[in-house]
Amino acid sequence: MNTHPELRIDVTMQDIQKGQPKTACDCPVALAIKRNPKVVNAIVTYDKITVFIHDQAWYDMEVPEIVGHFLNKFDRYELVEPFSFTLDLTK
């Protein structure tokens, strides 16, 4: 049984300012995911998002379109804005 059906992720201006372009563990999206108290670590690439949960479960998910667009702009040092999305951990 999955006890972590979904996580709402808010990428804030602080995440954007602290985030590092072209890094899977320290991009703004990974920093925002890792702020969730259930999450131990997160890896965000153009192909997938991997989330490690405190109970030693891990989930691989496709990158939502909004995240892909954000990463493309951020990694090219273009202006980006805070945004929110939901990760569905049931898939």
C-alpha positions as CSV (number, residue, x, y, z in Angstrom):
1,M,0.0,0.0,0.0
2,N,1.3,3.4,-1.0
3,T,1.2,5.8,2.0
4,H,2.6,8.7,-0.1
5,P,0.1,9.2,-2.9
6,E,1.1,12.7,-3.9
7,L,3.3,15.6,-3.0
8,R,2.5,19.2,-3.7
9,I,5.8,21.0,-4.6
10,D,6.2,24.7,-4.4
11,V,9.3,26.0,-6.2
12,T,10.0,29.3,-4.5
13,M,12.1,32.3,-5.3
14,Q,14.5,31.1,-2.6
15,D,14.8,27.7,-4.3
16,I,15.6,29.6,-7.6
17,Q,18.2,31.8,-6.0
18,K,19.9,28.8,-4.2
19,G,19.6,26.4,-7.1
20,Q,22.4,25.4,-9.3
21,P,21.9,25.1,-13.1
22,K,22.6,21.7,-14.7
23,T,22.7,19.8,-11.4
24,A,20.3,17.0,-10.7
25,C,20.4,17.2,-6.9
26,D,20.7,21.0,-6.4
27,C,18.5,22.5,-9.0
28,P,15.5,24.6,-7.7
29,V,13.1,21.7,-8.3
30,A,15.2,19.2,-6.3
31,L,15.6,21.7,-3.5
32,A,11.8,22.3,-3.4
33,I,11.1,18.6,-3.3
34,K,13.7,18.0,-0.6
35,R,12.0,20.6,1.6
36,N,9.1,18.2,2.1
37,P,9.5,16.5,5.5
38,K,8.7,13.1,4.0
39,V,11.6,13.4,1.5
40,V,15.2,12.3,2.1
41,N,16.6,13.1,-1.3
42,A,15.5,14.0,-4.8
43,I,17.2,13.8,-8.2
44,V,15.7,15.8,-11.1
45,T,16.8,15.3,-14.7
46,Y,15.2,16.1,-18.0
47,D,14.0,12.5,-18.2
48,K,12.8,11.6,-14.7
49,I,12.4,12.7,-11.1
50,T,13.5,10.3,-8.5
51,V,12.2,10.9,-4.9
52,F,13.5,9.0,-1.9
53,I,11.1,8.9,1.0
54,H,12.0,8.6,4.7
55,D,10.6,5.1,4.9
56,Q,13.3,4.0,2.4
57,A,10.8,3.9,-0.5
58,W,11.7,5.6,-3.7
59,Y,9.8,6.6,-6.7
60,D,10.7,7.3,-10.4
61,M,8.4,9.6,-12.2
62,E,8.2,11.2,-15.6
63,V,9.0,14.9,-15.5
64,P,5.8,17.0,-15.7
65,E,5.8,19.4,-18.7
66,I,5.8,22.5,-16.4
67,V,9.0,21.2,-14.8
68,G,10.7,20.4,-18.1
69,H,10.0,24.0,-19.4
70,F,11.3,25.4,-16.1
71,L,14.5,23.4,-16.3
72,N,15.2,24.3,-19.9
73,K,15.0,28.0,-19.1
74,F,16.9,27.8,-15.8
75,D,19.7,25.7,-17.3
76,R,20.1,28.4,-20.0
77,Y,20.3,31.1,-17.3
78,E,17.0,32.6,-18.5
79,L,14.5,34.4,-16.2
80,V,12.2,31.9,-14.3
81,E,9.4,32.4,-11.9
82,P,8.2,30.4,-8.8
83,F,5.6,27.7,-9.7
84,S,3.9,24.7,-8.1
85,F,3.1,21.2,-9.3
86,T,2.1,17.9,-7.9
87,L,4.1,14.6,-7.9
88,D,1.9,11.6,-8.1
89,L,3.7,8.8,-6.2
90,T,1.1,6.2,-7.1
91,K,2.4,5.7,-10.6
